[in-house]
């Protein structure tokens, strides 16, 4: 179940290929919904203690992405915060990539 949700989340998240400056308001709303849905599904999963840190990090990153897109959606009310949020996208994407490596390492180390 955890693996299925992780794979579904990764597939959905990999569809996000446009930069923040090239996406429409509708796409931003879709991203917010996607990240919130992934967050809620993942949060509902009971994980073994050996996966607790990975699970926690995934939740943090999903929440961060949702917050970034919320800020981008709200650019008219707070343009400075939107700029700061957009600048943090690359860092969060790198943290997702690092998390993918951690997951791959966990799978390899535990012969899964």
Wavefront OBJ file of the C-alpha trace (Angstrom):
o trace
v 0.000 0.000 0.000
v 2.798 2.421 0.932
v 4.684 1.482 -2.235
v 1.600 1.969 -4.406
v 0.929 5.423 -2.959
v 4.579 6.406 -3.351
v 4.556 5.271 -6.997
v 1.287 7.057 -7.722
v 2.578 10.224 -6.081
v 5.844 10.055 -7.985
v 4.008 9.553 -11.277
v 1.744 12.518 -10.629
v 4.562 14.719 -9.415
v 6.741 13.889 -12.407
v 4.038 15.353 -14.661
v 4.894 18.759 -13.230
v 7.483 19.928 -15.722
v 6.681 23.589 -16.222
v 8.318 26.332 -14.248
v 6.189 28.523 -12.018
v 6.353 31.406 -14.473
v 4.908 29.310 -17.323
v 1.822 27.845 -15.658
v -1.737 29.088 -15.547
v -3.872 29.709 -12.494
v -5.847 26.556 -13.327
v -2.638 24.522 -13.390
v -1.579 26.012 -10.069
v -4.914 24.983 -8.578
v -4.455 21.475 -10.007
v -0.988 21.262 -8.448
v -2.346 22.385 -5.078
v -5.050 19.732 -5.236
v -2.546 17.102 -6.367
v -0.088 17.832 -3.555
v -2.842 18.030 -0.937
v -4.327 14.727 -2.132
v -0.933 13.016 -2.111
v -0.228 14.459 1.349
v -3.541 13.238 2.774
v -3.200 9.759 1.257
v 0.359 9.388 2.499
v -0.494 10.733 5.947
v -3.172 8.049 6.315
v -0.643 5.253 5.751
v 0.787 3.505 8.781
v 4.457 2.905 8.153
v 6.968 0.751 9.992
v 9.379 2.606 12.234
v 12.182 1.914 9.757
v 10.375 4.152 7.248
v 9.243 6.839 9.676
v 11.891 9.404 8.703
v 11.333 8.908 4.978
v 7.578 9.148 5.512
v 7.958 12.325 7.572
v 10.253 13.930 4.975
v 7.856 13.061 2.142
v 4.991 14.681 4.054
v 7.078 17.795 4.707
v 8.014 18.137 1.049
v 4.452 17.577 -0.185
v 3.242 20.211 2.283
v 5.977 22.595 1.165
v 5.055 22.202 -2.505
v 1.382 22.830 -1.723
v 2.327 25.944 0.249
v 4.518 27.206 -2.582
v 1.723 26.879 -5.085
v -0.718 28.506 -2.647
v 1.669 31.456 -2.476
v 1.942 31.584 -6.267
v -1.844 31.519 -6.558
v -2.004 34.467 -4.155
v 0.538 36.547 -6.106
v -1.791 39.522 -6.503
v -2.204 39.923 -2.739
v 1.412 39.248 -1.799
v 3.748 39.466 -4.791
v 6.940 39.464 -2.721
v 6.000 36.234 -0.946
v 5.126 34.699 -4.329
v 8.585 35.562 -5.640
v 10.254 34.022 -2.599
v 8.058 30.929 -2.932
v 8.912 30.553 -6.625
v 12.611 30.800 -5.811
v 12.297 27.913 -3.352
v 10.875 25.503 -5.972
v 14.290 24.365 -7.152
v 15.451 23.649 -3.593
v 12.333 21.610 -2.827
v 12.683 19.715 -6.124
v 16.276 18.867 -5.159
v 15.063 17.653 -1.765
v 12.549 15.404 -3.564
v 15.395 14.033 -5.690
v 17.452 13.399 -2.553
v 14.476 11.666 -0.958
v 14.135 9.439 -4.035
v 17.757 8.379 -3.478
v 17.000 7.659 0.194
v 14.018 5.522 -0.803
v 16.070 3.653 -3.401
v 18.770 3.072 -0.779
v 16.219 1.784 1.713
v 14.802 -0.607 -0.880
v 18.261 -1.852 -1.812
v 19.493 -2.193 1.776
v 16.399 -4.114 2.799
v 16.237 -6.324 -0.307
v 12.743 -5.113 -1.185
l 1 2 3 4 5 6 7 8 9 10 11 12 13 14 15 16 17 18 19 20 21 22 23 24 25 26 27 28 29 30 31 32 33 34 35 36 37 38 39 40 41 42 43 44 45 46 47 48 49 50 51 52 53 54 55 56 57 58 59 60 61 62 63 64 65 66 67 68 69 70 71 72 73 74 75 76 77 78 79 80 81 82 83 84 85 86 87 88 89 90 91 92 93 94 95 96 97 98 99 100 101 102 103 104 105 106 107 108 109 110 111 112
